Amino acid sequence: MATHEKNTQEQFEQAMQECRTLFEKKLHDYGASWRILRPSSLTDQLFIKAKRIRSLEIKKVSMVGEGIKPEFVALINYGIVGLIQLEHGFADTVDITNQQAMTLYDKAANEALQLMLKKNHDYNEAWRGMRVSSYTDFILTKIERIKEIENLQGDTLVSEGIDANYMDIINYAVFGVIKLNEQEAG
């Protein structure tokens, strides 16, 4: 394994651990309340998080004191929720325990890691040469694609499904967290 590949996997896993820790704390506080989110509501939640990142990137100032990194973390966690919801559907009430939610979270996070490793191999670490603002724009593009697929009720001709777009959102957001962690570390 090349040094960058190992480093990328370690950095990805570290970023995902940050997200997992927050997700688990929110489960403690709120339970799996996200189980009631219908696909369109989840897409809108992803949309407002990504739009806030773009707004902060452009304005360079946050009026509520929270920066870009927490929004990337939210995109990762909501992307994982999206994968869970796609697989299990939405519910009218919370229908899983916190432990079941964490098991589903870990499964989806591992799938995202495996996809990133495959793509990173093929794209040869291209993400490292990208700007964080490009991750934001790509995420917004993926969200627009999801909206269109939802509007078409999944009746697409050639495109990837919603799940592939969620995976890409997760992975671009993880790259954003990694880059921001590197900037913080100096």
C-alpha positions in Angstrom: 0.0 0.0 0.0 1.4 3.4 -1.0 1.9 6.0 1.8 -0.8 8.3 0.5 -3.3 5.4 0.3 -2.7 4.4 3.8 -2.8 8.0 5.0 -6.0 8.7 3.1 -7.7 5.6 4.6 -6.5 6.7 8.1 -7.6 10.2 7.6 -11.0 9.0 6.2 -11.5 6.7 9.2 -10.5 9.5 11.7 -13.0 11.9 10.0 -15.7 9.3 10.1 -15.0 8.6 13.8 -15.6 12.3 14.5 -18.9 12.0 12.7 -19.8 8.8 14.4 -19.1 10.2 17.9 -21.5 13.2 17.2 -24.1 10.9 15.7 -24.0 8.7 18.8 -24.4 11.7 21.1 -27.3 13.0 19.1 -28.9 9.5 19.3 -28.6 9.7 23.0 -30.3 13.1 23.1 -33.0 12.6 20.4 -33.2 8.8 19.6 -33.5 7.8 16.0 -36.0 10.6 15.4 -34.7 10.9 11.8 -36.5 7.7 11.0 -39.6 9.8 10.2 -37.8 11.8 7.5 -39.3 11.2 4.0 -36.8 11.2 1.2 -37.7 14.7 0.0 -37.3 16.1 3.5 -33.9 14.5 3.9 -32.8 15.9 0.5 -33.9 19.4 1.7 -31.9 19.0 4.9 -28.8 18.1 2.9 -29.5 21.1 0.7 -29.7 23.6 3.5 -26.4 22.3 5.0 -24.6 22.5 1.7 -26.0 25.9 0.9 -24.8 27.2 4.3 -21.3 25.9 3.5 -21.4 27.7 0.2 -22.7 30.9 1.8 -19.9 30.8 4.4 -17.3 30.2 1.8 -18.5 33.2 -0.2 -19.2 35.6 2.8 -16.3 34.4 4.9 -18.3 35.3 8.0 -20.7 33.3 10.2 -23.4 35.2 12.1 -24.2 32.2 14.3 -20.6 31.3 15.2 -20.5 27.9 13.6 -18.0 27.2 10.8 -17.9 25.0 7.8 -16.6 21.8 9.3 -19.7 21.1 11.4 -21.8 21.4 8.3 -19.6 18.9 6.4 -20.0 16.6 9.4 -23.8 17.1 9.2 -23.7 16.2 5.5 -21.9 13.0 6.3 -24.3 12.0 9.0 -27.4 13.0 7.0 -25.9 11.1 3.9 -25.6 8.0 6.1 -29.2 8.5 7.3 -30.2 8.8 3.7 -28.6 5.4 2.9 -30.4 3.9 5.9 -33.7 5.4 4.9 -33.3 4.2 1.3 -32.7 0.7 2.5 -35.4 0.6 5.2 -37.9 3.2 4.2 -39.2 5.9 6.5 -41.3 5.3 9.5 -44.2 7.1 11.2 -42.5 6.7 14.6 -39.1 5.8 15.9 -38.9 2.1 15.2 -35.3 1.2 16.0 -33.2 1.3 19.1 -30.1 3.4 19.4 -28.0 0.3 19.2 -29.7 -0.8 15.9 -29.2 2.7 14.6 -25.5 2.6 15.3 -25.2 -0.8 13.6 -26.9 0.6 10.5 -24.7 3.7 10.7 -21.5 1.6 10.8 -22.6 -0.6 7.9 -23.3 2.5 5.7 -20.0 4.2 6.9 -18.0 1.1 5.9 -19.7 1.0 2.5 -18.7 4.7 2.0 -15.1 3.8 3.0 -14.9 0.9 0.6 -16.2 3.0 -2.3 -13.8 5.8 -1.5 -10.9 3.3 -1.5 -11.9 2.0 -4.9 -12.4 5.4 -6.4 -9.3 6.9 -4.8 -7.3 4.1 -6.4 -8.7 4.8 -9.8 -8.5 8.6 -9.5 -5.1 8.5 -7.9 -5.6 10.9 -5.0 -7.1 13.6 -7.2 -9.2 14.9 -4.3 -6.0 16.2 -2.6 -5.5 18.7 -5.5 -9.0 20.0 -5.3 -10.3 23.1 -3.4 -12.7 22.6 -0.5 -15.1 24.9 -2.4 -15.2 22.4 -5.2 -16.4 19.7 -2.8 -19.2 22.0 -1.9 -20.2 22.6 -5.5 -20.1 18.9 -6.3 -22.2 18.1 -3.2 -24.8 20.7 -4.3 -24.8 19.2 -7.8 -25.4 15.7 -6.3 -28.3 17.1 -4.3 -29.8 18.7 -7.4 -29.5 15.3 -9.1 -31.3 13.6 -6.2 -34.1 16.2 -6.4 -34.5 15.4 -10.1 -34.5 11.7 -9.5 -37.1 12.2 -6.7 -39.2 14.3 -9.1 -39.0 11.6 -11.7 -40.0 9.1 -8.9 -36.8 7.1 -9.7 -37.7 6.6 -13.4 -34.3 7.6 -14.9 -32.8 6.6 -18.2 -29.1 6.3 -17.6 -28.2 7.9 -14.3 -26.9 6.4 -11.1 -29.4 6.1 -8.3 -30.0 8.2 -5.2 -27.8 5.8 -3.2 -24.8 6.5 -5.4 -25.3 10.3 -5.0 -25.6 9.9 -1.2 -22.3 8.0 -1.2 -20.6 10.7 -3.3 -22.0 13.4 -0.9 -20.5 11.5 2.1 -17.2 11.1 0.4 -16.8 14.7 -0.8 -17.8 15.9 2.7 -15.3 13.6 4.3 -12.6 15.0 2.0 -13.8 18.5 3.2 -13.4 17.4 6.9 -9.9 16.0 6.1 -8.8 19.2 4.4 -10.2 21.4 7.2 -8.5 19.2 9.8 -5.2 19.6 7.9 -5.7 23.4 7.9 -6.4 23.4 11.6 -3.3 21.3 12.3 -1.3 23.9 10.3 
